[in-house]
Structures are given as structure tokens and as C-alpha cells.
Amino acid sequence: MVVYLILYGAGVLFASSVHYYMSGMSLILAALYLYFYDYRRSGNPFHLRALFSLFWVGGEGISCFKLSRLQTDWDPVTWGSFFIALAAFWSVFGLAEARIRKKREEGKDKREEKARRKGVEAVSEGTEAAGSFGRLTAILLLTAVSWAAFLLEAAVLGYVPFFLRGVPHAYSHFHISGVHYFTVSCVLVPSMAVIWFLRGGVKKRWQAVLDNDRRYDGAFFYGVASTGIFCRPSCPSRPPRRDRVRFFPTADAALAAGFRPCKRCRPDLTDFSPGQDVAAEAMALLHRHFRDQAALSAALNGLGLSRRRLAALFQAAYGTTLHGCLGTLRVTEACRLLRETDQPVAQIAGEAGFDSLSAFYRAFRSGTGQSPLAYRRSAHSAPDKSSGPC
């Protein structure tokens, strides 16, 4: 703010000495300084305070050029009003930003611990919700202040320009120094509303990434700044940190920004179905390891998805659950061993992958409608009619 104060003071001195172009250039330099100050600090070219400072102070600078012959010199009240408005916004924004940052840091450990238990990176939904509510409150408050200032001017001046006819420059005279700037502050409401809506959309897209929701495939893509890779929302990779994610409307936009397509979800291919490929891989692992529960669990974990997400993909692809398919494979193997060998039932249960004899009996009766011994007898007496459940 020291640089801004120096440049703003220079603008006042230049204007008082009738050097209007120098005054305008001083304020434009101040606007650029304030913008790049927040941009360098945050790395965000759309930082709200940076944009506000750029257009507010930059607008003052353009006005100081006296491009219209209707303009008159600003009095000290006008200069002071401009300065107080920016200083108040700058200070309040800084305090709010510091408070949010402090809350994030205080809750960081708890969120990370919770995220580790869930297998994803920490995301502060509470902070997002608080931020959305704060932005909406700011929009409503700014609208209320603008209306109050407008009604005050209308009451003091005794007219509303829109309802006057045949009066030249009615809008130019509808002005009370120090008040009118609050009246026209409503011009910020549309841009702030856009930010509010966009932030809500970002939250939905981020939730789709966390859920690997393939319904959003094609609707947007996300890139991870730390890896330089972009993915579909349904990518089975582990969700990245929220602060490293950028969203893109198309794959071409992500490529143009320098991101490479992910080799797992192939966002550059329009006919690629990563969910079906993962489900097919899980099915192959079931057939390969259904006899060994430990090996099967390790292999499924190697796919990089949570068990819940994997189960959902499997259900969508095959119409049955992982557990149901695993039970069918084991009962089918038990049927084969009962037909082709004379091994005891307990041994067959172990070789088919069941961890207990009671679990084997329940699954076998559920799948075949018979006990293992009854199945063996019927298979030996009529082998062509006892082929098992699958």
C-alpha cells in the first residue's frame, strides 16, 4: 500500500496543478501495481481484490484524463471518497483472507487425518460452504448499500434521472459527492455474481472428480499442475490435491495449456471407456485368484480404486456384485471337484477358496439348492444333469 499511497498522492498533486494526463498515468500505474501485487502473491490472475483494484483505481486514472468537456476538477471530498473506498475494501478483504487462511491451517491436520482414512486428499467442504455464503452475503450487502445511496440522492436532489424528459445531462447532475460512488458500486454486483456461480460450479466438478463420476465424462476435464497430466472425471487414479487442480471445458483446451493426456483414462480418445476396462481387469483377477483371498485382495488393491468405487464399476459393467461373482466362481469350482474327485468336503471347501466349512455349506446350498454330499451323489448318478451353478 505504500507504493499506492505515493502514486495516489502524486495523482492528486498533478491534478491540482492541471497536469491531468500525468495525474491519470499515476493512478493507472497505481492500479497495475495493486493488481500485480496480489497476482504475484496468490498466483491467481482472477484474484478478486486484484481485479477490483485494477478497475477501480484504473477507472479513476482514465477519468483524470478529462476526456469529456463536461468534466470538472475533483474536490478534496471526491479524492478522499475514492481513497477511503479502496482502503476499506483492501483492508476488509485482507482481514477476511487471513481469517480463512487461519481456519484452514487450524483444521488442516484433522482434515488430512480424515482424508487418509478415506484414501483421498483433504478437502475443506466447510471452508467452501463458508466462502460461498460469504460471497452471497457480500453481493446482497453491496446491493443494499447501492440502493440506500441511490434513494438518499433521489430524496436530497428531488428527482430520478430516468423519469425526466427534455432535461440535458440529467445524469451528470444526479450526484452528491461522497455518496454517488456508493450508488454506482452496484456495477460490481454482476461480476461478483458470476464469481459466485462459477465457484459453485467448481465445487460440483471437484465432487465429481472425488466420486469418479463418469456421468461428467466429456462435460469437463481436469489437469494436475504437479504432474502436468489431465484426466476425465471418472479416472481411477487417486484424487489429487485440490489446490493443484485446473478444470478445462475440452480436451483441446487442456492440451493447449500444456497438459498431457492420462494413460489410464485416455481423455484424448472419444470412444475410451475406462470404467469398463477396470471392471474387465477386476473380472480377470477374480478368475485368477478366487482360490486365494489374500492374493485376490492384494491384486484388487493394486487397481488403485477404493473397494466401493470398484464395486460400483463392476456392478455397472456386469450386473452383479464382486462378492456375488466371487461366490459363484468358488461354488462352480467346488462343483467340479465334487464331480471329478473323491476328496473330502472340507478339503474341497478350502481348495475352492472358502475360509470356513460353514460358509462353504451356506454358499453351496444357495447356489445349487443342494448340500455338497447330495450334489456329489446326484452328479455320480446323472453326470449330464449336474453341471453346477455356472
N, C-alpha and C positions, 0 to 999 in steps of 0.2 A: 504493500500500500504506500510505501514511502515514495517510490517512483511515480505512482499515480498522483499523489499529492503534489509533487514537484511539477508534473506536466499539467495538472489541472490549474495550479496557481499560475503557471506560465500562460495558459489559455485565457484566464481572467485578465491578466496584465496586458496581453496582446489585444484583447477585445476592447479594453478601456482606452488603449492608445490608437484605436481604429485600424489595427492590423488584423483584419478579420480572417484572411487566409492563414496567417501564422497561428491565430487562435484555433481555427478549425484543425490544422495539422497537428497541433499539440494534443488536442483531445483525441484525434484518431490514433496517434501514437500511444496514448494512454490506454485506449480501447484494445489495441493489439497487444500491448504489454500484459494487460489483465487477462486476456484470452490465453496467451501462451504461458502465462504463469500457471494457470490451472491445468492447461493441457500437458505441460511438462511434468507436473506433479502427479496427475492421475493417469496419463496415457490415453485419456478418452477425448476424442475430438468433439464429442457431443455433450461434454460436461455442462450441466445446467448453469452453474454460476459463470463459467467461461463464456457461454453463448449470451447470457443476459448482459454481462459486462461489455462484450463486443458490440452488441446492437444498441444498448442504452447509451454508452459513452460515445460510440461511433456516430450515433444519430445526433448527439449534441454537437459533435465536430462538424458534421455536414450542415447542421443548422447555422453554425457560427460563420459559414462562408457567406451568409447573407445573399443567397441566390435569388430571393424574391424581393422586389422593391417594397412589398407590404411589411417586411420585417423591420422591427425596431431593436435597439440595443436592449440587452437583458439588464434588469436592475439587480441589485445585490440579493434580493429575496429569491429571484429566479435561479441565480447561480447557487445560492445556498440550498434551495429545494432540491436541485439536481444532485448536489453533493450528498445531502443527508439521505436521499432515497437510495443511492447506490451504497453508501456506507452502511446503512441499516440492513439492506439485503445481504451485503457481503458478510457482515458480522453475524447475522442470524443464521445464514447458511453455513458459515464456518463452525458455529457452535453446534448446530444440528448434526453436521457431518462428524464432528469429533465425538458427539454423544453416541451416534450409531456405531462408529468405529470402536468405541469403548465397550459397548454392549456385545459387539461381535467377538472382541478379544476375551471378554469375561466368559462368554458361553462357548468359546472355541473348543476347549478340552472336552466338555460334555457332549458337544455335537460330534466330535471326532470319535469319541468312545462309542456313542450310539451308532455312528456310521460303520465303525469296524465290526460291530455285532451284526449289522445288516449286510455288510460286504460292499458298501458303496461309500463314496466320499461324502463329507459332511456338507449339508445344505441347510441354511438357516431359513426355514419357512416362516418362522416368526418375524424375522427381520424383513423378509419380502412382504409379508402381510402388513407390517407396520409402515414400511415405505410406501406401499400402495395407499393406505389410509392417509398417511401424511401428505402425499401428493394431492389426493382428492380434497383434503381439508384446505390445502393452500389454494387450490383453484376456487373453491367456494368462498374462502375469505377474501381473495383478491377481487372476485366478482362483487361481493358485498361492499367492499371499500370503494370500488369504482362507481357503483350505483349511488352510494351515500354521497360521494363527492359531486356526482352529476346533479343529484337532487338539490344539494346545497347551492351549487352555482345557479341552477334554474330558479331557486327561491330568491336568491340575492339579486340576480340580474333581471328577474321578472319575465323571462321568455325562454322558449326552447327553439333553437335554430330550425329544426326540422319542420315546425309548424308555421314559420314565417314565409311570406311571399313578397317578392319585389324589394327585399332589403339586401343591398350588396354587401358581401363579405360578412354575413351574419355570424358565420362560424368563427371568423377571425376575432370578433368582439366578444364571443362567448368564452370568456377567460377571466379567471381570478387567480392572480399569481400565488403560487404555493399550493393551490387546490387543484388546478386543472391537470396537473401532472398525475395526480391520483385518479382523476376521471379517465384519462386516456390509458391508464395502466391496464385496462381491460384488454388491450391488444395482446397481452401476454397469455390470456386465457386459452385461445385456440392452440398455441404451441404447447402449453402445459398439458392440455387435454390430450394432445397427440402423444406426448410422452407417457401419460397415464395409461392410455390404451395400449401403447406399444409395450410397456413394461408388463402389463397383464398378459399380452401375447407371448412375451419371452418366458414368463413363468409356466404357461401351458406347454410351450415347446420343451422346456427343460424337464418338466414332469414326464413328457412323452419319451425323452431320452432315458430317464431313470427307469421307466417301465418297459423299455424296449418295445414300444407300441408300434407295430407295423401298420396300423391304420394311418399313421402320419407319413409313411414312406412316400416320397415324391412331393409331399407338401412343403418340406424344407429339408435341409442338410445341416450338419454341424461339423465345425472344424475344431481341432485341438491345437492350440498355439504351441504347446510344448513339444509336440511330435510332428507338426506340420501335416497331419493326416485329417481327411474329412470322411464322415460316415453317414449312413442312413440312421433314422431314429431307432430302427429295430436291430442295430448292430449288436451282436452278442458280446462284444468286448466290454471290459469293466468300465463303468461310467467314469469320466474324467472329473477333475475339479471344476467347479462352476466358473471360477474366475479365469479359466483357461479356454473357455468355450466361446466360439463365434458361430452365429447362425447365418445361413445363406438360403435364398429362395430357390436357387437352382444349383445343379452340379457345376454348370459352366461358371457361375459366379464364384464358387469355391476354388475352381481351377485357376480362374483369373487372379484370385487373391494369393496364389502360390501354394495352395494345399494339394497334397497327393491323395488319390483315392485309396481307401482302406482295402486290403486284400481279403478281408474276411466277409465284409458285406457288399463289396463291389458297387459303390454308389454310382460309378460311371456306366454301369450296364443297366438298361431299362428292363430287361427280362430276367434279372437275377432275383432269386427267392432265397435269401439266407436262412429264413426260418425253416423251410422245408429241408434244406441241406443239413442243418443242425439236427433236425428230427431224424433224418435218414442215418446220420452218423451215430445218433443215440441208439437207433434200432440195431445197427450193426454191432455196437458194443454189447447190447443185451444178448444177442445171439452168440457172441464170442465169450462172454464172461458170466452167463446166468448161473453156472455151477459154483462160482466163487464170489461171494458177496463182497469181500474186501477188495478184490481186484476190480469188480464192477463199480463200486463206489469211487475208487481212485480214478478209473477211466472216465466216468461221468463228470467228476470234478474237473478233470483236465479239459473239458469243453469250455470252461470259463464262464458259465452261467450259473445263476442261483438255481437250486433244485425246483423252486416254484416256477421260475421262468421256463426252465427246460420242460417241466411237466406240461405247461400251457402250450408250448410249441408242439410237443409230441401229441397232445390231445387234438390240436387243430389239424395236424397232418394225418393222423391215423384213426381218429375217432375213438380211441381208447386211452387208458392211462398207462403210465410207465409201470406202475405196480401191477395192473391187470395183465399187461403183456408179459411181464416177468413171471407172474404166476402161471400163465398159460404155457410158456416155454418150459418151465420146470415140470408141470404136470404132464406135458407131452413127452418129455424125456423119461419121466417115471413110467409112463405107459409103455414106452419102447423097452425099457429094462424089464418090466414085468412080463412082457410078451416073449422077449428073446433070451432072458437069463433065468437062472434059479436062485439068484441072490436073495437073502432075507430082506424083508420090507424095510427094516431100519437102515440097512446098508444102501438100499436104493434111494431112500429119502435123503441121505447125506450126499450121494453122488449126483442127485438131481438139483442140489443147491439149497435144500431146506435145512434150517438151523435147529429144528426140533421135530420129533415124531408127531406131536400133536398138531403142529402147523401143517405138516405134510398131510395128515389124515383129513383136516378141515379143507385144505385146498383141493385135494384129490376128490373128495366127495362132492365139493361144489362144482368141480369141472366135469366130472363123469357121471355123477349120480350114484356111484357105487363105492364100496370100500376097496382098498388095493387087492385084498385077497379074492374078493368076489370078481373083480376085474380080471385077475390072473386066471381064475377058473373059466370064466366066460371066453377069455381070449384063447385058451388052450382047446376049448370045445368047439368054438366057432371063430377062428382067426380072421376070417374075412369080414366079420361084423364088429370087431373090437379094435379100431384103429386109434383110439384116444380122442381127446377133445379138439385137436387141431388137425 
